[in-house]
Amino acid sequence: MTIVVRQLATPEEMDQQFIWSDQAFSPTPNPANARTWGQTVLTQPDFRPQQLRGAFRDEAHLGGYALYEWTMRIGEARISTGCIGMVVTDSSQRKQGVATALMHDAIQFAREQGHSLLLLDGIPNFYYRYGYTDVFDSSTEEINRAAILAHPASAHTVRQATPEDAQSIRDLYERRLSGFTGSFERSREKQEYLLRHRFGKNTVLLATSPEGQVEGYVLASRAPSPAVALELCADNWPAQIALMQAHAHLSDGPEAPATHTYYLPPTSEELYRAIAHLEVPDTSQWGNPSAEWGIRTVQAHHRYAGWMGRIVHLPTFLDALLPELQARWRRSLAHWSGELHFLVGEESYTLGISGSELQGTTKPNDNASTFQCSPQDFAQLVLGYRPLSWVLTQQPQELSPTEQAVLQHLFPPSQPWISFSDWF
């Protein structure tokens, strides 16, 4: 019989979704965890019941998923994004097309809701079948503990955050992380929710200046070790070192680690500051200095796994991206007029450029420059994950140096970053 995917309609169906999700993703699944998970999802400020979807055959519940509806930032652009999580199938129904039905529904549902991008953190070698491709590689910084503690203390004070600090934390997120592709719009209500739920499972420390201004926060893990800083935002070095030293002291004791792990964007000022200021106090045992470190970056790569994305509808996506394309073009000071005709899989879009102005057009003229690639390569290009030069190796084509320069101005490589507090 045909598998039908629809909105979960009853409390019992929703409970079953959270039970399956807890069994699939929790290290120690139990009914209490499932209930907590359900309460966490259902009380999100931007939650709509339509976001919980289930697969059914003759009213038998076979599996389900969630599609959270958030707005991603790419510079000046705001991209309506469907964020897919909790993809599960009843263990007795696997290998029967349930997950495929769920994935096809996600694409159709996103299209109906006007979303232009789908994003997920997926298991290996599965989601690429439905058009997804790698768009973000997570990285961490291993930082020498002695280097952190040897640095002179700053005048900033550090305290634990309270629910009343939601606005200050949100403002720091906006100042420090909103410039990265992969950040999301966040309301104060959303930040308060995060403090109660996501942040509530960890330790949140705030750095306050001598004048009483909140100028930084660190989100520190509790389990399995407090040595991991999941998110760090600071306006300046005095706030940052105060947070880093307070975070290091959370691990004081006979089993204190030699290094602390920080999730930091590889191009963030927070990382650059740490590199500029921290020194390992004892380098007497170093061998080749160029192979030694006080800070070491570890980046994880695996094709068709982890953070993957898929453009839902090319014209909708590029229309939403236009404000950022316009801003990039004006910053480039380039002088070129013409049309770029994008052929991406079975979809197309024409971008008209006249002086400093850009606009989408319905039909290319006879002199339009054509750029062609797969939907997967285009997603990596427009999200900054891969440069134009790489895309052209995947689909060689005749482009003049001028046409390539125009495309490079519009789609420069960048470092996407999805912050821990935005994981789903």
C-alpha positions as CSV (number, residue, x, y, z in Angstrom):
1,M,0.0,0.0,0.0
2,T,1.1,3.6,-0.6
3,I,3.0,5.5,2.1
4,V,1.4,8.8,2.9
5,V,3.3,11.6,4.7
6,R,1.2,14.2,6.6
7,Q,1.3,16.4,9.6
8,L,1.2,14.6,12.9
9,A,-2.4,15.0,14.1
10,T,-2.7,13.7,17.6
11,P,-0.7,13.9,20.9
12,E,-0.1,10.1,20.6
13,E,1.5,10.5,17.2
14,M,3.7,13.3,18.4
15,D,4.7,11.2,21.5
16,Q,5.7,8.3,19.3
17,Q,7.9,10.6,17.2
18,F,9.8,11.8,20.2
19,I,10.1,8.2,21.6
20,W,11.6,7.0,18.3
21,S,13.9,10.1,18.2
22,D,15.1,9.5,21.7
23,Q,15.8,5.8,20.9
24,A,17.7,6.7,17.8
25,F,19.7,9.7,19.0
26,S,20.1,9.6,22.8
27,P,23.0,7.8,24.4
28,T,20.7,6.7,27.2
29,P,17.2,6.6,25.8
30,N,14.3,6.5,28.3
31,P,10.7,7.8,28.4
32,A,11.6,10.8,30.6
33,N,14.1,11.9,27.9
34,A,11.5,11.5,25.2
35,R,9.0,13.7,27.2
36,T,11.6,16.4,27.8
37,W,12.5,16.3,24.1
38,G,8.9,16.8,23.2
39,Q,8.4,19.7,25.5
40,T,11.5,21.3,24.2
41,V,10.4,21.1,20.6
42,L,6.7,22.0,21.2
43,T,7.6,25.1,23.2
44,Q,9.9,26.7,20.6
45,P,8.8,30.3,19.9
46,D,8.6,29.7,16.2
47,F,7.1,26.2,16.3
48,R,4.1,25.3,14.2
49,P,2.3,21.9,14.4
50,Q,2.8,21.5,10.6
51,Q,6.6,21.1,11.3
52,L,6.1,17.6,12.7
53,R,5.5,15.2,9.8
54,G,4.8,11.5,9.8
55,A,4.7,8.6,7.4
56,F,1.7,6.3,7.4
57,R,0.5,3.2,5.6
58,D,-3.1,2.5,6.2
59,E,-3.0,4.6,9.3
60,A,-0.1,2.6,10.7
61,H,2.6,5.1,11.9
62,L,5.9,4.2,10.3
63,G,8.3,7.1,11.0
64,G,8.6,10.9,10.8
65,Y,10.8,14.0,10.9
66,A,10.7,17.6,11.9
67,L,11.2,20.6,9.6
68,Y,12.0,23.8,11.6
69,E,11.4,27.0,9.7
70,W,14.2,29.5,10.3
71,T,15.8,32.4,8.4
72,M,19.4,32.1,7.5
73,R,21.6,35.1,6.9
74,I,24.0,35.3,3.9
75,G,25.3,38.9,4.3
76,E,22.5,41.2,3.4
77,A,20.3,38.4,2.2
78,R,17.7,36.5,4.3
79,I,17.1,32.9,3.2
80,S,13.9,31.1,4.3
81,T,15.3,27.7,5.4
82,G,13.8,24.4,6.3
83,C,16.0,22.8,8.9
84,I,15.4,19.0,9.0
85,G,15.8,17.0,12.2
86,M,14.6,13.9,14.0
87,V,14.4,11.7,10.8
88,V,13.4,8.3,12.2
89,T,11.8,5.1,11.0
90,D,10.2,2.5,13.2
91,S,12.8,-0.3,13.4
92,S,10.3,-2.9,12.1
93,Q,9.6,-0.8,9.0
94,R,13.2,-0.1,7.7
95,K,14.2,-0.8,4.1
96,Q,10.6,-0.3,3.0
97,G,10.8,3.2,1.5
98,V,9.8,5.1,4.6
99,A,12.8,7.4,4.7
100,T,12.5,8.1,1.0
101,A,8.9,9.1,1.4
102,L,9.8,11.4,4.2
103,M,12.6,13.1,2.2
104,H,10.3,13.6,-0.8
105,D,7.7,15.1,1.5
106,A,10.3,17.5,3.0
107,I,11.2,18.9,-0.5
108,Q,7.5,19.3,-1.4
109,F,6.5,20.8,1.9
110,A,9.4,23.2,1.8
111,R,8.4,24.3,-1.7
112,E,4.8,24.8,-0.6
113,Q,5.9,26.9,2.3
114,G,8.1,29.1,0.1
115,H,11.4,28.0,1.6
116,S,14.3,28.2,-0.7
117,L,16.9,26.1,1.2
118,L,16.9,22.8,3.1
119,L,19.6,22.1,5.7
120,L,20.3,19.0,7.8
121,D,23.0,17.3,9.8
122,G,22.9,13.8,8.3
123,I,24.2,10.3,8.6
124,P,26.8,9.3,5.9
125,N,25.9,8.3,2.4
126,F,22.2,8.7,2.5
127,Y,20.9,12.2,1.9
128,Y,23.0,12.8,-1.3
129,R,20.4,10.6,-3.0
130,Y,17.9,13.4,-2.6
131,G,20.0,16.2,-3.9
132,Y,21.9,17.2,-0.7
133,T,25.6,18.0,-0.7
134,D,28.2,19.1,1.9
135,V,28.0,22.8,2.8
136,F,29.8,23.1,6.1
137,D,32.7,21.3,7.9
138,S,32.8,21.7,11.6
139,S,36.1,22.7,13.2
140,T,37.5,23.1,16.7
141,E,40.6,24.8,18.2
142,E,42.7,22.9,20.7
143,I,44.2,25.5,23.0
144,N,47.0,24.9,25.5
145,R,45.7,25.3,29.0
146,A,49.0,26.6,30.4
147,A,49.0,29.3,27.8
148,I,45.5,30.4,28.8
149,L,46.3,30.5,32.6
150,A,49.8,32.1,32.2
151,H,48.3,35.2,30.5
152,P,47.8,38.2,32.9
153,A,44.2,38.5,34.1
154,S,42.1,41.3,32.8
155,A,39.9,43.7,34.8
156,H,36.7,42.1,33.5
157,T,34.6,40.0,35.9
158,V,32.9,36.8,35.1
159,R,29.7,35.4,36.4
160,Q,27.1,32.8,35.5
161,A,24.3,34.0,33.2
162,T,20.7,34.3,34.3
163,P,17.4,34.4,32.3
164,E,17.6,38.2,32.6
165,D,20.7,38.2,30.5
166,A,18.9,36.9,27.4
167,Q,19.0,40.3,25.6
168,S,22.7,40.8,26.2
169,I,23.6,37.3,25.0
170,R,21.4,37.8,21.9
171,D,23.1,41.1,21.2
172,L,26.5,39.5,21.4
173,Y,25.4,36.7,19.0
174,E,24.3,39.4,16.6
175,R,27.5,41.4,16.9
176,R,29.9,38.5,16.7
177,L,28.3,35.7,14.6
178,S,25.6,37.3,12.4
179,G,28.2,38.1,9.7
180,F,28.8,34.4,9.0
181,T,26.9,32.5,6.3
182,G,25.0,29.9,8.4
183,S,23.9,32.2,11.2
184,F,20.2,32.6,11.8
185,E,17.9,35.5,12.7
186,R,17.3,35.3,16.5
187,S,14.6,37.1,18.5
188,R,14.9,37.8,22.3
189,E,12.1,35.3,22.8
190,K,14.2,32.7,21.0
191,Q,17.2,33.6,23.1
192,E,15.2,33.2,26.3
193,Y,14.1,29.8,25.1
194,L,17.7,28.8,24.4
195,L,18.7,29.8,27.9
196,R,16.0,27.6,29.4
197,H,16.7,24.6,27.2
198,R,19.8,24.4,25.1
199,F,21.9,26.6,27.3
200,G,20.3,25.2,30.5
201,K,22.1,21.9,29.9
202,N,25.5,23.7,29.9
203,T,27.3,26.4,31.8
204,V,27.0,29.9,30.5
205,L,29.5,32.5,31.7
206,L,29.3,36.3,31.0
207,A,32.2,38.7,31.0
208,T,31.4,42.2,32.3
209,S,33.6,45.3,31.9
210,P,34.6,47.5,34.8
211,E,31.9,49.9,33.6
212,G,29.3,47.1,33.9
213,Q,28.8,46.3,30.2
214,V,28.3,42.7,29.2
215,E,31.0,42.1,26.6
216,G,31.3,38.4,26.1
217,Y,29.9,35.0,26.9
218,V,31.1,31.4,26.7
219,L,28.9,28.3,26.5
220,A,30.7,25.5,28.3
221,S,29.8,21.9,28.2
222,R,29.1,20.0,31.4
223,A,29.3,16.4,30.2
224,P,31.4,14.5,29.5
225,S,33.9,17.2,30.3
226,P,33.7,21.0,31.1
227,A,36.9,21.4,29.0
228,V,34.9,22.0,25.9
229,A,33.7,25.6,25.0
230,L,30.8,25.1,22.6
231,E,30.4,28.8,21.8
232,L,32.5,31.9,22.6
233,C,31.6,35.5,21.7
234,A,33.6,38.5,22.9
235,D,33.8,42.1,21.9
236,N,37.4,42.5,22.9
237,W,40.5,40.6,24.3
238,P,40.1,41.6,28.0
239,A,36.6,40.1,27.9
240,Q,37.7,37.0,26.0
241,I,40.7,36.1,28.2
242,A,38.6,36.6,31.3
243,L,36.1,34.1,29.9
244,M,38.8,31.7,28.8
245,Q,40.5,31.7,32.1
246,A,37.2,31.2,34.0
247,H,36.4,28.4,31.6
248,A,39.8,26.7,32.3
249,H,39.2,26.9,36.0
250,L,36.0,24.8,35.6
251,S,38.4,21.9,35.0
252,D,40.7,22.6,37.9
253,G,41.8,19.5,39.8
254,P,44.3,16.6,39.6
255,E,42.8,15.5,36.3
256,A,42.9,18.9,34.6
257,P,43.3,18.6,30.9
258,A,46.4,19.8,29.0
259,T,44.3,21.5,26.4
260,H,40.8,23.0,26.1
261,T,38.6,22.6,23.0
262,Y,36.9,25.7,21.5
263,Y,34.3,25.8,18.7
264,L,35.4,29.0,16.9
265,P,34.8,30.1,13.3
266,P,38.2,29.7,11.6
267,T,38.1,33.3,10.4
268,S,36.7,34.8,13.6
269,E,38.4,37.7,15.5
270,E,38.1,35.5,18.6
271,L,40.5,33.0,17.1
272,Y,42.8,35.7,15.7
273,R,43.0,37.3,19.2
274,A,43.9,34.1,20.9
275,I,46.7,33.4,18.3
276,A,48.0,37.0,18.8
277,H,48.1,36.9,22.6
278,L,48.7,33.4,24.0
279,E,52.1,31.9,24.5
280,V,53.0,28.5,25.9
281,P,55.0,29.3,29.0
282,D,57.5,26.3,28.7
283,T,58.8,25.5,25.2
284,S,62.0,23.8,26.4
285,Q,60.8,20.4,25.1
286,W,59.8,21.6,21.7
287,G,61.4,19.9,18.7
288,N,60.8,21.6,15.3
289,P,59.1,24.9,16.2
290,S,57.1,25.0,13.0
291,A,55.4,21.7,14.0
292,E,54.7,22.7,17.6
293,W,51.7,24.8,18.8
294,G,49.8,26.6,21.4
295,I,46.6,26.5,19.3
296,R,45.8,23.8,16.8
297,T,42.9,23.7,14.4
298,V,41.1,20.4,13.8
299,Q,38.6,20.3,11.0
300,A,36.4,17.3,10.1
301,H,35.7,16.3,6.5
302,H,33.7,13.4,5.1
303,R,31.8,13.5,1.9
304,Y,28.0,13.1,2.0
305,A,27.9,13.4,5.8
306,G,27.3,15.9,8.5
307,W,26.0,19.4,7.5
308,M,24.4,19.2,4.1
309,G,22.1,21.5,2.1
310,R,19.9,21.5,-0.9
311,I,18.4,24.4,-2.8
312,V,14.6,23.9,-3.0
313,H,13.8,26.2,-5.9
314,L,16.5,28.0,-7.8
315,P,14.5,31.2,-8.7
316,T,13.2,31.6,-5.1
317,F,16.7,31.2,-3.7
318,L,18.4,33.6,-6.0
319,D,15.6,36.2,-5.6
320,A,16.2,36.0,-1.9
321,L,20.0,36.3,-2.4
322,L,19.7,39.4,-4.6
323,P,20.4,41.9,-1.8
324,E,23.7,40.3,-1.0
325,L,24.6,39.9,-4.6
326,Q,23.9,43.6,-5.1
327,A,26.1,44.5,-2.1
328,R,29.0,42.3,-3.3
329,W,28.8,43.8,-6.8
330,R,28.9,47.3,-5.6
331,R,31.8,46.6,-3.2
332,S,33.7,45.1,-6.2
333,L,33.6,48.4,-8.1
334,A,33.3,46.3,-11.2
335,H,32.1,47.9,-14.4
336,W,30.2,45.3,-16.5
337,S,26.8,45.1,-18.0
338,G,25.0,42.1,-19.4
339,E,23.1,39.0,-18.4
340,L,24.2,35.9,-16.6
341,H,22.0,32.9,-17.4
342,F,22.3,30.1,-14.8
343,L,21.4,26.5,-15.9
344,V,21.4,24.5,-12.7
345,G,20.1,21.0,-13.2
346,E,16.6,21.3,-14.7
347,E,16.1,24.9,-13.4
348,S,17.3,28.2,-14.8
349,Y,17.6,31.8,-13.7
350,T,18.7,35.0,-15.5
351,L,20.5,37.8,-13.6
352,G,20.7,41.1,-15.3
353,I,23.5,43.5,-14.5
354,S,23.4,47.2,-15.6
355,G,26.1,49.3,-14.1
356,S,25.8,48.9,-10.3
357,E,22.3,47.5,-10.4
358,L,21.3,43.8,-10.4
359,Q,17.9,42.3,-11.0
360,G,16.4,38.9,-11.9
361,T,14.8,38.7,-15.4
362,T,12.3,36.2,-16.8
363,K,14.1,35.4,-20.0
364,P,17.7,35.7,-21.2
365,N,18.5,37.8,-24.3
366,D,20.5,36.3,-27.1
367,N,23.8,37.7,-25.8
368,A,23.5,36.3,-22.2
369,S,26.5,34.6,-20.7
370,T,25.5,31.0,-19.7
371,F,26.9,29.3,-16.6
372,Q,26.0,25.7,-16.1
373,C,26.5,23.3,-13.2
374,S,24.8,20.7,-11.1
375,P,22.5,21.7,-8.2
376,Q,25.0,20.3,-5.7
377,D,27.9,22.3,-7.1
378,F,25.8,25.4,-7.2
379,A,24.8,25.0,-3.6
380,Q,28.4,24.8,-2.6
381,L,29.3,27.8,-4.7
382,V,26.6,30.1,-3.5
383,L,27.1,29.2,0.2
384,G,30.8,29.9,-0.1
385,Y,31.8,26.3,0.6
386,R,33.7,25.8,-2.7
387,P,35.2,28.4,-5.1
388,L,34.3,28.9,-8.7
389,S,37.6,27.3,-9.8
390,W,36.5,24.0,-8.2
391,V,33.1,24.1,-9.8
392,L,34.6,24.6,-13.2
393,T,36.7,21.5,-12.7
394,Q,33.5,19.6,-12.1
395,Q,31.8,20.9,-15.2
396,P,34.2,22.4,-17.7
397,Q,32.7,25.1,-19.9
398,E,33.7,28.0,-22.1
399,L,33.7,31.2,-19.9
400,S,35.7,34.2,-20.8
401,P,38.1,35.7,-18.2
402,T,35.6,38.6,-17.8
403,E,32.7,36.2,-17.2
404,Q,34.7,34.3,-14.6
405,A,35.7,37.5,-12.9
406,V,32.0,38.5,-12.7
407,L,31.1,35.2,-11.1
408,Q,33.9,35.4,-8.7
409,H,32.8,38.8,-7.5
410,L,29.2,37.5,-7.0
411,F,30.2,34.2,-5.4
412,P,33.4,34.5,-3.5
413,P,34.6,31.6,-1.3
414,S,33.9,32.2,2.4
415,Q,33.8,30.3,5.7
416,P,30.2,29.2,6.5
417,W,29.7,28.7,10.2
418,I,26.8,27.1,12.1
419,S,27.1,28.0,15.8
420,F,26.4,25.4,18.4
421,S,23.3,27.3,19.7
422,D,21.8,26.9,16.2
423,W,22.4,23.2,15.9
424,F,19.2,21.2,15.5
